[in-house]
């Protein structure tokens, strides 16, 4: 968590930095963000899963700066940190059990995250910058979202989000199959495929 706050305070864009610091000045938000799952069960579905998912995405996005310098990486980082923040409201945690809240079931995490960010944005934040950040939040599900990514920053966030979540699903299938004699898993409705769960001994 301390590393994430350090990353935020290293941002050059004061509006994004102030927005994030406004959000995380609320101790209740911080506690929920640190303990929330990345999802109810699809990926990173465990206590602290959201924070782990966010860090994976930040790490995945870092090499893009070399190849795509046109993008604003403060905006990318802020988008990554906020893309799933609505899940702290969408999903209730009872011990290690997760269930949808009423607001979560009715509005979904993108709308809830957008509302939380909007409530905490600095009054002097340029409308153009806010629109680009809001776009990342509502388009981060990429091909699965109603609003597709239109900006390069939204595209990067969408791609690294998909990479983190999808590869984690494969990893989970492999872990679940450790004690099984089969080399191929049962069909996964989330991956829309079966997964090879056998060993990597080639000879």
MIVEXSE-585885 format. One record per residue: residue in three letters; z, x, y of N, C-alpha, C in turn; residue number from 0. Coordinates in nm, 4 decimals. Layout:
% residues N
['ALA', [Z, X, Y], [Z, X, Y], [Z, X, Y], NUM];
...
***
This chain:
% residues 203
['UNK', [0.0000, 0.0825, -0.1207], [0.0000, 0.0000, 0.0000], [0.0000, 0.0864, 0.1264], 0];
['UNK', [0.0823, 0.1918, 0.1230], [0.0904, 0.2806, 0.2389], [-0.0457, 0.3442, 0.2669], 1];
['UNK', [-0.1199, 0.3765, 0.1605], [-0.2529, 0.4352, 0.1780], [-0.3490, 0.3357, 0.2425], 2];
['UNK', [-0.3350, 0.2085, 0.2064], [-0.4218, 0.1063, 0.2655], [-0.3919, 0.0915, 0.4145], 3];
['UNK', [-0.2648, 0.0902, 0.4507], [-0.2284, 0.0798, 0.5919], [-0.2761, 0.2031, 0.6693], 4];
['UNK', [-0.2704, 0.3184, 0.6047], [-0.3210, 0.4399, 0.6692], [-0.4702, 0.4268, 0.6946], 5];
['UNK', [-0.5422, 0.3735, 0.5956], [-0.6866, 0.3546, 0.6108], [-0.7168, 0.2599, 0.7278], 6];
['UNK', [-0.6386, 0.1543, 0.7379], [-0.6577, 0.0593, 0.8480], [-0.6362, 0.1279, 0.9827], 7];
['UNK', [-0.5304, 0.2057, 0.9936], [-0.4968, 0.2667, 1.1221], [-0.5849, 0.3861, 1.1570], 8];
['UNK', [-0.6678, 0.4291, 1.0622], [-0.7670, 0.5336, 1.0899], [-0.8977, 0.4749, 1.1440], 9];
['UNK', [-0.9086, 0.3422, 1.1430], [-1.0313, 0.2781, 1.1913], [-1.0551, 0.3095, 1.3388], 10];
['UNK', [-1.1814, 0.3300, 1.3739], [-1.2173, 0.3542, 1.5129], [-1.2335, 0.2232, 1.5899], 11];
['UNK', [-1.2692, 0.1165, 1.5181], [-1.2901, -0.0127, 1.5838], [-1.1555, -0.0804, 1.6085], 12];
['UNK', [-1.1147, -0.0854, 1.7333], [-0.9804, -0.1350, 1.7651], [-0.9657, -0.2842, 1.7353], 13];
['UNK', [-1.0739, -0.3600, 1.7454], [-1.0652, -0.5041, 1.7203], [-1.0367, -0.5324, 1.5729], 14];
['UNK', [-1.1078, -0.4618, 1.4856], [-1.0848, -0.4798, 1.3418], [-0.9459, -0.4287, 1.3038], 15];
['UNK', [-0.9087, -0.3150, 1.3624], [-0.7754, -0.2592, 1.3361], [-0.6664, -0.3564, 1.3808], 16];
['UNK', [-0.6814, -0.4118, 1.4995], [-0.5813, -0.5050, 1.5519], [-0.5755, -0.6324, 1.4684], 17];
['UNK', [-0.6911, -0.6835, 1.4269], [-0.6935, -0.8043, 1.3445], [-0.6166, -0.7821, 1.2142], 18];
['UNK', [-0.6443, -0.6705, 1.1479], [-0.5777, -0.6418, 1.0206], [-0.4282, -0.6182, 1.0404], 19];
['UNK', [-0.3922, -0.5470, 1.1464], [-0.2498, -0.5246, 1.1728], [-0.1784, -0.6544, 1.2090], 20];
['UNK', [-0.2484, -0.7447, 1.2769], [-0.1898, -0.8762, 1.3056], [-0.1589, -0.9509, 1.1757], 21];
['UNK', [-0.2542, -0.9496, 1.0844], [-0.2356, -1.0189, 0.9564], [-0.1188, -0.9593, 0.8793], 22];
['UNK', [-0.1165, -0.8266, 0.8717], [-0.0163, -0.7610, 0.7881], [0.1156, -0.7343, 0.8608], 23];
['UNK', [0.1299, -0.7888, 0.9805], [0.2612, -0.7862, 1.0462], [0.3509, -0.8961, 0.9901], 24];
['UNK', [0.2922, -0.9876, 0.9143], [0.3656, -1.0968, 0.8497], [0.4141, -1.0487, 0.7130], 25];
['UNK', [0.5442, -1.0340, 0.6970], [0.5999, -0.9801, 0.5726], [0.5678, -1.0673, 0.4520], 26];
['UNK', [0.5581, -1.1978, 0.4730], [0.5250, -1.2881, 0.3629], [0.3820, -1.2637, 0.3156], 27];
['UNK', [0.2911, -1.2430, 0.4095], [0.1516, -1.2121, 0.3740], [0.1452, -1.0803, 0.2979], 28];
['UNK', [0.2174, -0.9800, 0.3455], [0.2184, -0.8495, 0.2792], [0.2695, -0.8617, 0.1362], 29];
['UNK', [0.3800, -0.9328, 0.1180], [0.4377, -0.9486, -0.0161], [0.3390, -1.0168, -0.1101], 30];
['UNK', [0.2722, -1.1200, -0.0606], [0.1757, -1.1925, -0.1445], [0.0523, -1.1083, -0.1724], 31];
['UNK', [0.0057, -1.0350, -0.0726], [-0.1135, -0.9512, -0.0894], [-0.0876, -0.8416, -0.1925], 32];
['UNK', [0.0318, -0.7860, -0.1904], [0.0651, -0.6774, -0.2832], [0.0841, -0.7254, -0.4263], 33];
['UNK', [0.1201, -0.8521, -0.4438], [0.1477, -0.9016, -0.5792], [0.0396, -0.9942, -0.6342], 34];
['UNK', [-0.0508, -1.0414, -0.5491], [-0.1505, -1.1405, -0.5921], [-0.2458, -1.0837, -0.6962], 35];
['UNK', [-0.2970, -1.1703, -0.7837], [-0.4001, -1.1276, -0.8783], [-0.5360, -1.1236, -0.8094], 36];
['UNK', [-0.6298, -1.0526, -0.8697], [-0.7658, -1.0536, -0.8173], [-0.8355, -1.1850, -0.8469], 37];
['UNK', [-0.7863, -1.2572, -0.9444], [-0.8400, -1.3873, -0.9817], [-0.7429, -1.4531, -1.0769], 38];
['UNK', [-0.7637, -1.5803, -1.1023], [-0.6723, -1.6500, -1.1927], [-0.6815, -1.5919, -1.3331], 39];
['UNK', [-0.8043, -1.5628, -1.3786], [-0.8208, -1.5033, -1.5112], [-0.9521, -1.4277, -1.5278], 40];
['UNK', [-1.0482, -1.4432, -1.4383], [-1.1804, -1.3835, -1.4603], [-1.1759, -1.2311, -1.4534], 41];
['UNK', [-1.1134, -1.1734, -1.3505], [-1.1030, -1.0276, -1.3396], [-0.9781, -0.9917, -1.2606], 42];
['UNK', [-0.9188, -0.8773, -1.2939], [-0.7976, -0.8305, -1.2264], [-0.6927, -0.9419, -1.2195], 43];
['UNK', [-0.6814, -1.0167, -1.3279], [-0.5919, -1.1323, -1.3302], [-0.4498, -1.0965, -1.3681], 44];
['UNK', [-0.3891, -1.0101, -1.2900], [-0.2523, -0.9661, -1.3174], [-0.1817, -0.9384, -1.1852], 45];
['UNK', [-0.0498, -0.9281, -1.1898], [0.0284, -0.9001, -1.0691], [-0.0195, -0.7681, -1.0081], 46];
['UNK', [-0.0563, -0.7722, -0.8813], [-0.1079, -0.6531, -0.8141], [-0.2573, -0.6329, -0.8321], 47];
['UNK', [-0.3221, -0.7261, -0.8998], [-0.4645, -0.7115, -0.9287], [-0.5528, -0.7136, -0.8049], 48];
['UNK', [-0.5153, -0.7934, -0.7045], [-0.5955, -0.8002, -0.5817], [-0.5994, -0.6651, -0.5120], 49];
['UNK', [-0.4839, -0.6025, -0.4974], [-0.4774, -0.4735, -0.4292], [-0.5558, -0.3674, -0.5063], 50];
['UNK', [-0.5455, -0.3698, -0.6395], [-0.6211, -0.2743, -0.7211], [-0.7715, -0.2969, -0.7047], 51];
['UNK', [-0.8125, -0.4227, -0.7052], [-0.9534, -0.4588, -0.6870], [-1.0042, -0.4112, -0.5511], 52];
['UNK', [-0.9245, -0.4293, -0.4473], [-0.9633, -0.3869, -0.3125], [-0.9810, -0.2357, -0.3068], 53];
['UNK', [-0.8883, -0.1611, -0.3680], [-0.8997, -0.0154, -0.3658], [-1.0211, 0.0322, -0.4430], 54];
['UNK', [-1.0498, -0.0320, -0.5569], [-1.1711, 0.0026, -0.6313], [-1.2933, -0.0152, -0.5421], 55];
['UNK', [-1.2983, -0.1273, -0.4717], [-1.4129, -0.1557, -0.3858], [-1.4258, -0.0534, -0.2729], 56];
['UNK', [-1.3140, -0.0157, -0.2130], [-1.3179, 0.0857, -0.1067], [-1.3717, 0.2171, -0.1617], 57];
['UNK', [-1.3262, 0.2553, -0.2809], [-1.3756, 0.3781, -0.3442], [-1.5236, 0.3668, -0.3787], 58];
['UNK', [-1.5646, 0.2515, -0.4315], [-1.7053, 0.2310, -0.4675], [-1.7957, 0.2380, -0.3442], 59];
['UNK', [-1.7457, 0.1895, -0.2304], [-1.8280, 0.1836, -0.1089], [-1.8440, 0.3197, -0.0413], 60];
['UNK', [-1.7519, 0.4112, -0.0662], [-1.7527, 0.5396, 0.0054], [-1.8857, 0.6151, -0.0052], 61];
['UNK', [-1.9461, 0.6277, -0.1254], [-2.0724, 0.7030, -0.1342], [-2.1884, 0.6389, -0.0582], 62];
['UNK', [-2.1797, 0.5105, -0.0300], [-2.2886, 0.4438, 0.0417], [-2.3077, 0.5020, 0.1817], 63];
['UNK', [-2.2014, 0.5597, 0.2390], [-2.2116, 0.6136, 0.3743], [-2.3142, 0.7265, 0.3819], 64];
['UNK', [-2.3272, 0.8023, 0.2730], [-2.4230, 0.9135, 0.2694], [-2.5665, 0.8627, 0.2713], 65];
['UNK', [-2.5914, 0.7549, 0.1978], [-2.7285, 0.7076, 0.1795], [-2.7684, 0.5964, 0.2767], 66];
['UNK', [-2.6696, 0.5253, 0.3294], [-2.6979, 0.4129, 0.4191], [-2.6139, 0.4242, 0.5463], 67];
['UNK', [-2.6435, 0.5262, 0.6283], [-2.5620, 0.5501, 0.7488], [-2.5783, 0.4425, 0.8560], 68];
['UNK', [-2.6773, 0.3539, 0.8382], [-2.6983, 0.2479, 0.9371], [-2.5833, 0.1471, 0.9399], 69];
['UNK', [-2.5109, 0.1369, 0.8299], [-2.4033, 0.0377, 0.8197], [-2.2800, 0.0810, 0.8986], 70];
['UNK', [-2.2036, -0.0166, 0.9437], [-2.0761, 0.0067, 1.0120], [-1.9668, 0.0028, 0.9052], 71];
['UNK', [-1.9081, 0.1191, 0.8763], [-1.8146, 0.1263, 0.7636], [-1.6733, 0.0808, 0.7982], 72];
['UNK', [-1.6386, 0.0722, 0.9251], [-1.5144, 0.0025, 0.9605], [-1.5289, -0.1453, 0.9260], 73];
['UNK', [-1.6469, -0.2002, 0.9539], [-1.6733, -0.3404, 0.9219], [-1.6763, -0.3618, 0.7710], 74];
['UNK', [-1.7360, -0.2686, 0.6981], [-1.7367, -0.2765, 0.5511], [-1.5939, -0.2754, 0.4977], 75];
['UNK', [-1.5124, -0.1818, 0.5466], [-1.3743, -0.1706, 0.4982], [-1.2935, -0.2953, 0.5310], 76];
['UNK', [-1.3072, -0.3450, 0.6532], [-1.2357, -0.4678, 0.6909], [-1.2813, -0.5844, 0.6042], 77];
['UNK', [-1.4111, -0.5917, 0.5783], [-1.4632, -0.6981, 0.4927], [-1.4092, -0.6905, 0.3516], 78];
['UNK', [-1.3976, -0.5689, 0.2996], [-1.3412, -0.5509, 0.1652], [-1.1955, -0.5965, 0.1625], 79];
['UNK', [-1.1186, -0.5547, 0.2608], [-0.9763, -0.5892, 0.2642], [-0.9555, -0.7397, 0.2759], 80];
['UNK', [-1.0460, -0.8062, 0.3475], [-1.0285, -0.9495, 0.3740], [-1.1074, -1.0409, 0.2808], 81];
['UNK', [-1.2006, -0.9868, 0.2020], [-1.2924, -1.0751, 0.1297], [-1.2208, -1.1729, 0.0371], 82];
['UNK', [-1.1126, -1.1291, -0.0250], [-1.0390, -1.2151, -0.1190], [-0.8988, -1.2500, -0.0705], 83];
['UNK', [-0.8694, -1.2273, 0.0574], [-0.7324, -1.2497, 0.1042], [-0.6918, -1.3957, 0.0905], 84];
['UNK', [-0.7884, -1.4853, 0.0899], [-0.7569, -1.6269, 0.0709], [-0.6926, -1.6569, -0.0630], 85];
['UNK', [-0.7037, -1.5627, -0.1575], [-0.6430, -1.5852, -0.2889], [-0.4905, -1.5837, -0.2836], 86];
['UNK', [-0.4332, -1.5269, -0.1773], [-0.2870, -1.5299, -0.1663], [-0.2384, -1.6715, -0.1373], 87];
['UNK', [-0.3299, -1.7578, -0.0918], [-0.2982, -1.8990, -0.0686], [-0.3549, -1.9850, -0.1810], 88];
['UNK', [-0.4709, -1.9450, -0.2303], [-0.5400, -2.0224, -0.3337], [-0.4630, -2.0261, -0.4656], 89];
['UNK', [-0.3993, -1.9140, -0.5007], [-0.3341, -1.9008, -0.6307], [-0.1839, -1.8863, -0.6134], 90];
['UNK', [-0.1092, -1.9733, -0.6783], [0.0368, -1.9633, -0.6811], [0.0792, -1.8782, -0.7997], 91];
['UNK', [0.1827, -1.8000, -0.7791], [0.2355, -1.7156, -0.8855], [0.3742, -1.7640, -0.9243], 92];
['UNK', [0.3893, -1.7988, -1.0517], [0.5192, -1.8381, -1.1062], [0.5522, -1.7371, -1.2153], 93];
['UNK', [0.6313, -1.6354, -1.1784], [0.6543, -1.5259, -1.2723], [0.5240, -1.4498, -1.2906], 94];
['UNK', [0.4759, -1.4441, -1.4143], [0.3477, -1.3793, -1.4418], [0.2383, -1.4819, -1.4699], 95];
['UNK', [0.2673, -1.6089, -1.4400], [0.1705, -1.7170, -1.4617], [0.1062, -1.7537, -1.3278], 96];
['UNK', [-0.0259, -1.7694, -1.3281], [-0.0990, -1.8035, -1.2066], [-0.1606, -1.9419, -1.2198], 97];
['UNK', [-0.1555, -2.0182, -1.1112], [-0.2172, -2.1506, -1.1107], [-0.2672, -2.1818, -0.9701], 98];
['UNK', [-0.3687, -2.2664, -0.9624], [-0.4254, -2.3008, -0.8328], [-0.3288, -2.3867, -0.7518], 99];
['UNK', [-0.3191, -2.3554, -0.6230], [-0.2461, -2.4408, -0.5299], [-0.3356, -2.5594, -0.4949], 100];
['UNK', [-0.2775, -2.6608, -0.4330], [-0.3579, -2.7755, -0.3899], [-0.4630, -2.7317, -0.2881], 101];
['UNK', [-0.4214, -2.6505, -0.1896], [-0.5164, -2.5998, -0.0903], [-0.6258, -2.5177, -0.1557], 102];
['UNK', [-0.5866, -2.4380, -0.2548], [-0.6845, -2.3550, -0.3238], [-0.7879, -2.4370, -0.3970], 103];
['UNK', [-0.7418, -2.5426, -0.4636], [-0.8334, -2.6285, -0.5385], [-0.9272, -2.7051, -0.4456], 104];
['UNK', [-0.8768, -2.7427, -0.3277], [-0.9566, -2.8246, -0.2365], [-1.0485, -2.7430, -0.1452], 105];
['UNK', [-1.0031, -2.6246, -0.1042], [-1.0779, -2.5477, -0.0049], [-1.1391, -2.4192, -0.0589], 106];
['UNK', [-1.0744, -2.3556, -0.1564], [-1.1256, -2.2300, -0.2092], [-1.0832, -2.1103, -0.1258], 107];
['UNK', [-1.0883, -1.9921, -0.1886], [-1.0324, -1.8745, -0.1223], [-1.1158, -1.8247, -0.0050], 108];
['UNK', [-1.2458, -1.8494, -0.0039], [-1.3259, -1.8020, 0.1091], [-1.2912, -1.8769, 0.2372], 109];
['UNK', [-1.2796, -2.0080, 0.2279], [-1.2415, -2.0877, 0.3448], [-1.1000, -2.0534, 0.3907], 110];
['UNK', [-1.0084, -2.0388, 0.2959], [-0.8699, -2.0065, 0.3305], [-0.8597, -1.8677, 0.3933], 111];
['UNK', [-0.9364, -1.7733, 0.3405], [-0.9369, -1.6386, 0.3969], [-0.9952, -1.6358, 0.5366], 112];
['UNK', [-1.1009, -1.7131, 0.5565], [-1.1637, -1.7215, 0.6881], [-1.0664, -1.7788, 0.7908], 113];
['UNK', [-0.9921, -1.8817, 0.7522], [-0.8947, -1.9429, 0.8427], [-0.7832, -1.8444, 0.8785], 114];
['UNK', [-0.7357, -1.7694, 0.7786], [-0.6287, -1.6725, 0.8033], [-0.6763, -1.5623, 0.8977], 115];
['UNK', [-0.7970, -1.5132, 0.8755], [-0.8518, -1.4090, 0.9623], [-0.8743, -1.4621, 1.1038], 116];
['UNK', [-0.9264, -1.5828, 1.1142], [-0.9539, -1.6428, 1.2457], [-0.8250, -1.6604, 1.3260], 117];
['UNK', [-0.7196, -1.6999, 1.2572], [-0.5905, -1.7213, 1.3235], [-0.5338, -1.5911, 1.3803], 118];
['UNK', [-0.5729, -1.4788, 1.3218], [-0.5150, -1.3503, 1.3609], [-0.6098, -1.2598, 1.4390], 119];
['UNK', [-0.7291, -1.3084, 1.4695], [-0.8221, -1.2206, 1.5412], [-0.7789, -1.2052, 1.6869], 120];
['UNK', [-0.7959, -1.0851, 1.7420], [-0.7591, -1.0620, 1.8822], [-0.8394, -1.1528, 1.9750], 121];
['UNK', [-0.7760, -1.1976, 2.0805], [-0.8427, -1.2892, 2.1735], [-0.9636, -1.2250, 2.2412], 122];
['UNK', [-0.9599, -1.0914, 2.2554], [-1.0709, -1.0237, 2.3225], [-1.1746, -0.9700, 2.2245], 123];
['UNK', [-1.1644, -1.0064, 2.0977], [-1.2603, -0.9591, 1.9974], [-1.3982, -1.0187, 2.0269], 124];
['UNK', [-1.5011, -0.9350, 2.0369], [-1.6348, -0.9874, 2.0651], [-1.6797, -1.0885, 1.9595], 125];
['UNK', [-1.7399, -1.1956, 2.0061], [-1.7846, -1.3017, 1.9152], [-1.8834, -1.2479, 1.8110], 126];
['UNK', [-1.9695, -1.1564, 1.8520], [-2.0684, -1.0998, 1.7596], [-1.9999, -1.0275, 1.6440], 127];
['UNK', [-1.8982, -0.9482, 1.6752], [-1.8255, -0.8750, 1.5713], [-1.7549, -0.9718, 1.4773], 128];
['UNK', [-1.6902, -1.0738, 1.5337], [-1.6220, -1.1732, 1.4504], [-1.7205, -1.2431, 1.3576], 129];
['UNK', [-1.8369, -1.2776, 1.4091], [-1.9373, -1.3467, 1.3279], [-1.9808, -1.2603, 1.2102], 130];
['UNK', [-1.9983, -1.1312, 1.2337], [-2.0387, -1.0412, 1.1254], [-1.9279, -1.0267, 1.0209], 131];
['UNK', [-1.8029, -1.0206, 1.0643], [-1.6917, -1.0124, 0.9695], [-1.6786, -1.1422, 0.8905], 132];
['UNK', [-1.6870, -1.2543, 0.9600], [-1.6781, -1.3842, 0.8930], [-1.7896, -1.3999, 0.7906], 133];
['UNK', [-1.9083, -1.3490, 0.8239], [-2.0216, -1.3562, 0.7312], [-1.9915, -1.2817, 0.6016], 134];
['UNK', [-1.9273, -1.1668, 0.6119], [-1.8913, -1.0916, 0.4912], [-1.7979, -1.1739, 0.4029], 135];
['UNK', [-1.6996, -1.2376, 0.4639], [-1.6026, -1.3163, 0.3874], [-1.6707, -1.4301, 0.3127], 136];
['UNK', [-1.7622, -1.5002, 0.3785], [-1.8208, -1.6185, 0.3140], [-1.9397, -1.5862, 0.2236], 137];
['UNK', [-1.9891, -1.4618, 0.2289], [-2.1063, -1.4273, 0.1471], [-2.0763, -1.3253, 0.0386], 138];
['UNK', [-1.9489, -1.2874, 0.0206], [-1.9205, -1.1748, -0.0678], [-1.9505, -1.2008, -0.2147], 139];
['UNK', [-1.9649, -1.3267, -0.2531], [-2.0007, -1.3552, -0.3922], [-2.1493, -1.3382, -0.4196], 140];
['UNK', [-2.2226, -1.2911, -0.3214], [-2.3610, -1.2514, -0.3408], [-2.4494, -1.3611, -0.3962], 141];
['UNK', [-2.5135, -1.3334, -0.5096], [-2.6074, -1.4285, -0.5690], [-2.5389, -1.5578, -0.6112], 142];
['UNK', [-2.4056, -1.5535, -0.6258], [-2.3322, -1.6724, -0.6678], [-2.2826, -1.7550, -0.5491], 143];
['UNK', [-2.2974, -1.7010, -0.4271], [-2.2458, -1.7689, -0.3083], [-2.3498, -1.8636, -0.2502], 144];
['UNK', [-2.3013, -1.9687, -0.1865], [-2.3929, -2.0594, -0.1169], [-2.4589, -1.9867, -0.0006], 145];
['UNK', [-2.3809, -1.9054, 0.0708], [-2.4341, -1.8224, 0.1790], [-2.4599, -1.6829, 0.1240], 146];
['UNK', [-2.5845, -1.6414, 0.1199], [-2.6203, -1.5090, 0.0689], [-2.5981, -1.4032, 0.1772], 147];
['UNK', [-2.5714, -1.2770, 0.1370], [-2.5555, -1.1702, 0.2353], [-2.6821, -1.1523, 0.3194], 148];
['UNK', [-2.6647, -1.1426, 0.4495], [-2.7762, -1.1258, 0.5426], [-2.7715, -0.9882, 0.6090], 149];
['UNK', [-2.6524, -0.9304, 0.6228], [-2.6370, -0.7993, 0.6865], [-2.6188, -0.6913, 0.5810], 150];
['UNK', [-2.6459, -0.5663, 0.6206], [-2.6302, -0.4553, 0.5271], [-2.4831, -0.4388, 0.4869], 151];
['UNK', [-2.3913, -0.4646, 0.5806], [-2.2484, -0.4542, 0.5482], [-2.2083, -0.5589, 0.4450], 152];
['UNK', [-2.2571, -0.6806, 0.4614], [-2.2265, -0.7867, 0.3647], [-2.2868, -0.7546, 0.2290], 153];
['UNK', [-2.4060, -0.6937, 0.2289], [-2.4693, -0.6556, 0.1027], [-2.3855, -0.5514, 0.0296], 154];
['UNK', [-2.3350, -0.4519, 0.1025], [-2.2522, -0.3485, 0.0399], [-2.1254, -0.4097, -0.0185], 155];
['UNK', [-2.0579, -0.4942, 0.0582], [-1.9348, -0.5573, 0.0088], [-1.9637, -0.6415, -0.1148], 156];
['UNK', [-2.0718, -0.7158, -0.1119], [-2.1077, -0.8002, -0.2260], [-2.1347, -0.7171, -0.3505], 157];
['UNK', [-2.2081, -0.6073, -0.3345], [-2.2439, -0.5225, -0.4488], [-2.1207, -0.4563, -0.5096], 158];
['UNK', [-2.0327, -0.4006, -0.4259], [-1.9156, -0.3323, -0.4819], [-1.8153, -0.4326, -0.5382], 159];
['UNK', [-1.8122, -0.5530, -0.4827], [-1.7273, -0.6589, -0.5389], [-1.7755, -0.6947, -0.6788], 160];
['UNK', [-1.9059, -0.7131, -0.6927], [-1.9625, -0.7463, -0.8234], [-1.9391, -0.6328, -0.9225], 161];
['UNK', [-1.9580, -0.5081, -0.8773], [-1.9370, -0.3943, -0.9661], [-1.7947, -0.3862, -1.0172], 162];
['UNK', [-1.6984, -0.4008, -0.9271], [-1.5575, -0.3946, -0.9664], [-1.5207, -0.5070, -1.0617], 163];
['UNK', [-1.5640, -0.6284, -1.0295], [-1.5242, -0.7433, -1.1118], [-1.5968, -0.7454, -1.2458], 164];
['UNK', [-1.7273, -0.7156, -1.2451], [-1.8031, -0.7257, -1.3693], [-1.7667, -0.6153, -1.4692], 165];
['UNK', [-1.7554, -0.4917, -1.4226], [-1.7195, -0.3831, -1.5141], [-1.5783, -0.4033, -1.5678], 166];
['UNK', [-1.4880, -0.4586, -1.4846], [-1.3529, -0.4876, -1.5324], [-1.3565, -0.5920, -1.6440], 167];
['UNK', [-1.4479, -0.6873, -1.6362], [-1.4597, -0.7879, -1.7421], [-1.5040, -0.7234, -1.8733], 168];
['UNK', [-1.5974, -0.6286, -1.8658], [-1.6394, -0.5566, -1.9861], [-1.5226, -0.4769, -2.0432], 169];
['UNK', [-1.4498, -0.4087, -1.9548], [-1.3348, -0.3298, -1.9992], [-1.2320, -0.4179, -2.0691], 170];
['UNK', [-1.2075, -0.5365, -2.0136], [-1.1097, -0.6270, -2.0735], [-1.1550, -0.6740, -2.2104], 171];
['UNK', [-1.2836, -0.7016, -2.2257], [-1.3365, -0.7399, -2.3571], [-1.3141, -0.6279, -2.4582], 172];
['UNK', [-1.3335, -0.5040, -2.4157], [-1.3132, -0.3895, -2.5048], [-1.1663, -0.3742, -2.5419], 173];
['UNK', [-1.0767, -0.3916, -2.4448], [-0.9332, -0.3819, -2.4740], [-0.8887, -0.4921, -2.5689], 174];
['UNK', [-0.9407, -0.6132, -2.5463], [-0.9039, -0.7258, -2.6326], [-0.9526, -0.7053, -2.7752], 175];
['UNK', [-1.0566, -0.6230, -2.7920], [-1.1136, -0.6030, -2.9249], [-1.0620, -0.4815, -2.9988], 176];
['UNK', [-0.9618, -0.4118, -2.9423], [-0.9134, -0.2883, -3.0040], [-0.8620, -0.3077, -3.1460], 177];
['UNK', [-0.7971, -0.4193, -3.1715], [-0.7366, -0.4424, -3.3025], [-0.8281, -0.5221, -3.3954], 178];
['UNK', [-0.9524, -0.5420, -3.3531], [-1.0443, -0.6222, -3.4332], [-1.1453, -0.5324, -3.5042], 179];
['UNK', [-1.1871, -0.5712, -3.6232], [-1.2828, -0.4894, -3.6979], [-1.4262, -0.5040, -3.6473], 180];
['UNK', [-1.4502, -0.6048, -3.5650], [-1.5867, -0.6315, -3.5199], [-1.6328, -0.5302, -3.4151], 181];
['UNK', [-1.7641, -0.5108, -3.4070], [-1.8205, -0.4254, -3.3027], [-1.8732, -0.5070, -3.1853], 182];
['UNK', [-1.8890, -0.6370, -3.2059], [-1.9412, -0.7246, -3.1017], [-1.8389, -0.8341, -3.0736], 183];
['UNK', [-1.8108, -0.8569, -2.9454], [-1.7117, -0.9574, -2.9065], [-1.7673, -1.0979, -2.9219], 184];
['UNK', [-1.6788, -1.1949, -2.9048], [-1.7235, -1.3326, -2.8931], [-1.7995, -1.3474, -2.7607], 185];
['UNK', [-1.8797, -1.4505, -2.7495], [-1.9566, -1.4744, -2.6277], [-1.8614, -1.4979, -2.5103], 186];
['UNK', [-1.8874, -1.4286, -2.3992], [-1.8076, -1.4465, -2.2774], [-1.8847, -1.5346, -2.1801], 187];
['UNK', [-1.8252, -1.6466, -2.1418], [-1.8941, -1.7363, -2.0479], [-1.9011, -1.6768, -1.9078], 188];
['UNK', [-1.8123, -1.5817, -1.8775], [-1.8140, -1.5204, -1.7452], [-1.9210, -1.4120, -1.7361], 189];
['UNK', [-1.9335, -1.3316, -1.8397], [-2.0365, -1.2279, -1.8431], [-2.1710, -1.2873, -1.8841], 190];
['UNK', [-2.1651, -1.4003, -1.9530], [-2.2831, -1.4675, -2.0081], [-2.3520, -1.3791, -2.1109], 191];
['UNK', [-2.2695, -1.3139, -2.1915], [-2.3206, -1.2255, -2.2955], [-2.2066, -1.1919, -2.3905], 192];
['UNK', [-2.2422, -1.1331, -2.5025], [-2.1429, -1.0689, -2.5883], [-2.1291, -0.9244, -2.5420], 193];
['UNK', [-2.0225, -0.8570, -2.5850], [-1.9967, -0.7198, -2.5420], [-1.9753, -0.6309, -2.6636], 194];
['UNK', [-2.0356, -0.5126, -2.6615], [-2.0109, -0.4152, -2.7676], [-1.8707, -0.3592, -2.7492], 195];
['UNK', [-1.7865, -0.3763, -2.8497], [-1.6472, -0.3320, -2.8394], [-1.6139, -0.2255, -2.9436], 196];
['UNK', [-1.7184, -0.1699, -3.0074], [-1.6971, -0.0663, -3.1078], [-1.6668, 0.0686, -3.0449], 197];
['UNK', [-1.6550, 0.1709, -3.1289], [-1.6186, 0.3039, -3.0790], [-1.7401, 0.3761, -3.0199], 198];
['UNK', [-1.7133, 0.4947, -2.9642], [-1.8184, 0.5800, -2.9081], [-1.8295, 0.7089, -2.9886], 199];
['UNK', [-1.8089, 0.7009, -3.1182], [-1.8267, 0.8161, -3.2075], [-1.9721, 0.8142, -3.2525], 200];
['UNK', [-2.0500, 0.9144, -3.2107], [-2.1948, 0.9087, -3.2310], [-2.2415, 0.9749, -3.3596], 201];
['UNK', [-2.1547, 1.0472, -3.4280], [-2.1976, 1.1140, -3.5521], [-2.1034, 1.0789, -3.6660], 202];
***
